Amino acid sequence: MKNRHYRSMPKNVRVGCYNFIVEVQPQGDGEARREFGHANHCSNRIRVSPNQNPQQLANTFLHECMHAMHRTYGLGDESKEEDFTYVGANALCAFWQDNPLAVDWFLRNNALAAV
């Protein structure tokens, strides 16, 4: 993929005890359903649509990771999962964009705690 944001995207993520493969879905796969991405807990795959701008790609990636978290940890009412995930991903992306020093602090302190 030509876009550096897609090339630098993680190829897998760990959610609980599961490893999810992260991949770009073929052009047109999600368009009919108007999806930017999809998390499949049965196959442990997170798929994102191609040709998203960097901000949309980051939001979609986080959104699908949150779906994986929701299902892995059984986070409440499935009928509200999409609403929770949509709002949560948007809020976290906005927070990270608006507060890079806080994110940097969190990452530095979290990394130190693991040592």
Backbone as JSON, one array per atom type, in Angstrom:
{
  "sequence": "MKNRHYRSMPKNVRVGCYNFIVEVQPQGDGEARREFGHANHCSNRIRVSPNQNPQQLANTFLHECMHAMHRTYGLGDESKEEDFTYVGANALCAFWQDNPLAVDWFLRNNALAAV",
  "N": [[0.85, -1.17, 0.0], [0.58, 2.2, -0.82], [0.23, 4.43, 0.87], [1.73, 5.84, 3.67], [0.63, 5.73, 6.2], [-0.92, 3.48, 6.28], [1.05, 1.57, 5.8], [2.56, 1.77, 8.14], [0.83, 0.92, 10.07], [-0.02, -1.26, 12.77], [0.48, -4.78, 12.36], [-0.71, -6.68, 13.84], [-2.62, -6.96, 16.86], [-2.91, -7.33, 20.38], [-5.55, -8.42, 22.31], [-6.76, -8.92, 25.31], [-6.47, -12.32, 25.83], [-6.16, -12.88, 23.18], [-4.79, -12.79, 19.89], [-5.13, -10.52, 17.37], [-5.17, -10.32, 13.92], [-4.34, -7.65, 11.86], [-5.5, -6.12, 9.0], [-5.74, -4.74, 5.66], [-8.72, -4.48, 4.02], [-9.94, -5.78, 0.87], [-10.53, -3.47, -1.82], [-13.76, -2.11, -1.94], [-15.0, -4.11, -0.4], [-16.19, -3.36, 2.1], [-17.74, -1.27, 1.32], [-20.37, -1.59, 0.3], [-21.78, -2.12, 2.59], [-21.36, 0.18, 3.88], [-19.15, 0.43, 5.6], [-16.21, 1.31, 7.37], [-14.47, -0.35, 8.49], [-13.98, -3.57, 10.11], [-14.39, -5.84, 12.79], [-13.72, -9.13, 13.49], [-14.48, -11.53, 15.68], [-14.52, -14.27, 15.61], [-12.66, -15.1, 13.66], [-10.54, -13.69, 14.56], [-9.68, -11.24, 13.39], [-9.03, -7.94, 12.35], [-10.17, -5.67, 10.13], [-9.56, -3.01, 7.91], [-10.82, -0.49, 5.75], [-9.47, 0.48, 2.56], [-7.87, 3.53, 1.41], [-8.56, 5.58, 3.23], [-8.33, 8.75, 4.87], [-5.58, 9.86, 6.98], [-6.58, 10.57, 9.62], [-9.16, 9.43, 9.64], [-8.48, 6.74, 9.26], [-7.01, 6.21, 11.63], [-9.05, 6.56, 13.51], [-10.86, 4.57, 12.68], [-9.3, 2.26, 13.03], [-8.93, 2.3, 15.85], [-11.63, 2.17, 16.62], [-12.39, -0.39, 15.67], [-10.65, -1.96, 17.2], [-11.72, -1.43, 19.68], [-14.21, -2.7, 19.41], [-13.26, -5.34, 19.4], [-12.27, -5.44, 22.01], [-14.63, -5.05, 23.44], [-16.08, -7.4, 22.9], [-14.26, -9.36, 23.75], [-13.98, -8.86, 26.49], [-16.58, -8.85, 27.34], [-18.22, -6.5, 27.64], [-20.88, -5.47, 28.63], [-24.16, -4.57, 27.37], [-24.92, -5.81, 24.27], [-26.58, -4.63, 22.39], [-26.09, -1.97, 22.56], [-23.53, -1.71, 21.81], [-22.4, -0.68, 19.36], [-23.01, 2.07, 19.5], [-21.64, 2.78, 21.87], [-19.01, 2.14, 21.1], [-18.62, 3.81, 18.86], [-18.85, 6.43, 19.97], [-16.89, 6.24, 21.97], [-14.46, 5.73, 20.53], [-14.32, 8.04, 18.94], [-14.12, 9.99, 20.97], [-11.7, 9.25, 22.27], [-9.84, 9.48, 20.14], [-10.04, 12.24, 19.62], [-9.18, 13.23, 22.1], [-6.51, 12.27, 22.16], [-5.47, 13.63, 19.92], [-5.78, 16.29, 20.72], [-4.28, 16.47, 23.01], [-1.35, 15.88, 23.01], [0.88, 15.94, 24.73], [-0.06, 14.81, 27.1], [-0.63, 12.23, 26.21], [1.94, 11.4, 25.47], [3.16, 11.51, 28.01], [1.66, 9.51, 29.34], [2.37, 7.21, 27.81], [5.15, 7.11, 28.26], [5.24, 6.75, 31.07], [3.78, 4.4, 31.36], [5.4, 2.62, 29.96], [7.65, 2.64, 31.59], [6.62, 1.46, 33.87], [6.41, -1.16, 33.13], [8.94, -2.13, 33.21]],
  "CA": [[0.0, 0.0, 0.0], [1.41, 3.38, -1.0], [0.04, 5.37, 1.95], [2.6, 5.5, 4.79], [-0.17, 5.46, 7.4], [-1.3, 2.07, 6.19], [2.27, 0.76, 5.93], [3.05, 1.79, 9.53], [-0.21, 0.39, 10.95], [0.37, -2.57, 13.32], [-0.01, -5.96, 11.62], [-1.52, -7.43, 14.79], [-2.79, -6.37, 18.19], [-3.3, -8.29, 21.41], [-6.71, -7.99, 23.08], [-6.91, -10.0, 26.27], [-5.61, -13.47, 25.49], [-6.29, -13.11, 21.74], [-4.02, -12.02, 18.93], [-5.93, -10.16, 16.2], [-4.44, -9.9, 12.72], [-4.86, -6.4, 11.31], [-5.25, -6.11, 7.56], [-6.54, -3.85, 4.83], [-9.64, -5.3, 3.23], [-9.95, -5.43, -0.55], [-11.36, -2.33, -2.25], [-15.16, -2.42, -2.19], [-15.58, -5.09, 0.52], [-17.06, -2.75, 3.11], [-18.48, -0.13, 0.77], [-21.8, -1.89, 0.17], [-22.34, -2.04, 3.95], [-20.95, 1.5, 4.38], [-18.23, 0.18, 6.71], [-14.81, 1.7, 7.23], [-13.69, -1.45, 9.03], [-14.75, -4.66, 10.69], [-13.68, -6.73, 13.71], [-14.32, -10.46, 13.5], [-13.95, -12.23, 16.83], [-14.39, -15.69, 15.27], [-11.4, -15.29, 12.93], [-9.53, -12.82, 15.19], [-9.17, -10.31, 12.38], [-9.51, -6.57, 12.26], [-9.96, -5.24, 8.75], [-9.87, -1.61, 7.65], [-11.0, -0.17, 4.33], [-8.39, 1.27, 1.97], [-8.09, 4.9, 0.93], [-9.04, 6.52, 4.25], [-7.32, 9.73, 5.24], [-4.92, 9.42, 8.21], [-7.43, 10.7, 10.8], [-10.22, 8.42, 9.55], [-7.85, 5.44, 9.46], [-6.72, 6.07, 13.06], [-10.32, 6.39, 14.2], [-11.39, 3.25, 12.31], [-8.46, 1.27, 13.7], [-9.29, 2.31, 17.27], [-13.02, 1.72, 16.69], [-12.44, -1.86, 15.53], [-9.99, -2.53, 18.39], [-12.7, -1.34, 20.78], [-15.16, -3.81, 19.22], [-12.59, -6.55, 19.86], [-12.25, -5.36, 23.48], [-16.0, -5.21, 23.92], [-16.45, -8.81, 22.84], [-13.33, -10.15, 24.55], [-14.21, -8.65, 27.92], [-18.01, -8.89, 27.64], [-18.53, -5.19, 28.21], [-22.26, -5.0, 28.69], [-25.27, -4.79, 26.45], [-24.5, -5.83, 22.87], [-27.44, -3.76, 21.57], [-25.53, -0.62, 22.64], [-22.1, -1.8, 21.51], [-21.98, 0.23, 18.28], [-23.06, 3.45, 20.02], [-20.53, 2.93, 22.82], [-17.76, 2.09, 20.36], [-18.55, 5.02, 18.03], [-18.57, 7.58, 20.84], [-15.61, 6.02, 22.64], [-13.34, 5.92, 19.59], [-14.26, 9.47, 18.59], [-13.64, 10.74, 22.14], [-10.28, 8.96, 22.48], [-9.06, 10.1, 19.06], [-10.01, 13.69, 19.86], [-8.32, 13.47, 23.27], [-5.12, 12.06, 21.77], [-5.06, 14.72, 19.02], [-5.79, 17.57, 21.43], [-3.42, 16.41, 24.2], [-0.2, 15.03, 22.73], [1.77, 15.85, 25.89], [-0.66, 13.84, 28.03], [-0.45, 10.91, 25.62], [3.36, 11.11, 25.61], [3.38, 11.21, 29.43], [1.07, 8.2, 29.62], [3.17, 6.17, 27.19], [6.42, 7.04, 28.96], [5.03, 6.18, 32.41], [3.33, 3.01, 31.19], [6.57, 1.84, 29.56], [8.5, 2.52, 32.76], [5.99, 0.55, 34.81], [6.59, -2.52, 32.64], [10.35, -2.53, 33.4]],
  "C": [[0.9, 1.24, 0.0], [1.36, 4.32, 0.21], [0.86, 4.96, 3.17], [1.83, 5.19, 6.06], [-0.66, 4.01, 7.41], [-0.07, 1.18, 6.4], [2.74, 0.69, 7.38], [2.02, 1.25, 10.53], [0.25, -0.97, 11.49], [-0.26, -3.71, 12.5], [-0.82, -6.88, 12.53], [-1.59, -6.66, 16.1], [-3.24, -7.48, 19.13], [-4.46, -7.68, 22.19], [-7.03, -9.14, 24.03], [-5.96, -11.12, 25.91], [-5.6, -13.77, 23.99], [-5.36, -12.22, 20.94], [-4.91, -11.78, 17.71], [-5.0, -9.73, 15.08], [-5.13, -8.65, 12.2], [-4.5, -6.35, 9.83], [-6.15, -5.09, 6.86], [-7.42, -4.74, 3.97], [-9.61, -4.87, 1.78], [-10.91, -4.26, -0.84], [-12.78, -2.81, -2.52], [-15.8, -3.37, -1.21], [-16.55, -4.47, 1.51], [-17.96, -1.65, 2.57], [-19.98, -0.39, 0.68], [-22.5, -1.78, 1.52], [-22.03, -0.69, 4.61], [-20.09, 1.37, 5.64], [-16.84, 0.72, 6.37], [-13.89, 0.6, 7.74], [-14.61, -2.49, 9.64], [-13.85, -5.46, 11.63], [-14.43, -8.05, 13.75], [-13.69, -11.26, 14.62], [-13.77, -13.73, 16.55], [-13.05, -15.98, 14.58], [-10.25, -14.48, 13.53], [-8.84, -11.94, 14.15], [-9.83, -8.95, 12.53], [-9.16, -6.11, 10.85], [-10.38, -3.78, 8.61], [-9.96, -1.39, 6.15], [-9.82, 0.65, 3.82], [-8.83, 2.7, 1.68], [-8.74, 5.84, 1.95], [-7.94, 7.54, 4.51], [-6.73, 9.32, 6.6], [-5.8, 9.5, 9.47], [-8.54, 9.66, 10.79], [-9.65, 7.03, 9.8], [-7.57, 5.21, 10.95], [-8.0, 5.82, 13.85], [-10.91, 5.0, 13.92], [-10.61, 2.15, 13.02], [-8.84, 1.16, 15.18], [-10.71, 1.77, 17.47], [-13.1, 0.19, 16.62], [-11.72, -2.55, 16.68], [-10.94, -2.49, 19.58], [-13.79, -2.4, 20.63], [-14.54, -5.12, 19.72], [-12.53, -6.58, 21.4], [-13.63, -5.64, 24.06], [-16.37, -6.69, 23.96], [-15.55, -9.68, 23.7], [-13.66, -10.06, 26.04], [-15.68, -8.63, 28.31], [-18.51, -7.6, 28.28], [-19.99, -4.78, 28.0], [-23.14, -5.36, 27.52], [-24.82, -4.7, 24.99], [-25.34, -4.91, 21.99], [-26.91, -2.32, 21.57], [-24.06, -0.58, 22.25], [-21.66, -0.79, 20.45], [-21.98, 1.67, 18.75], [-21.89, 3.71, 20.96], [-19.2, 3.02, 22.08], [-17.56, 3.35, 19.52], [-18.16, 6.23, 18.88], [-17.2, 7.44, 21.5], [-14.41, 6.26, 21.73], [-13.2, 7.38, 19.2], [-13.68, 10.28, 19.75], [-12.15, 10.5, 22.37], [-9.41, 9.57, 21.39], [-8.94, 11.61, 19.26], [-9.09, 14.01, 21.04], [-6.85, 13.33, 22.89], [-4.62, 13.17, 20.86], [-4.9, 16.04, 19.77], [-4.79, 17.62, 22.58], [-2.2, 15.54, 23.98], [0.76, 14.91, 23.92], [1.24, 14.85, 26.91], [-0.47, 12.42, 27.51], [1.02, 10.49, 25.76], [3.69, 10.74, 27.06], [2.86, 9.82, 29.77], [1.94, 7.08, 29.05], [4.52, 6.01, 27.89], [6.26, 6.37, 30.32], [4.58, 4.73, 32.33], [4.51, 2.13, 30.82], [7.5, 1.63, 30.74], [7.93, 1.52, 33.76], [6.21, -0.9, 34.41], [8.01, -3.03, 32.9], [10.56, -3.09, 34.78]]
}
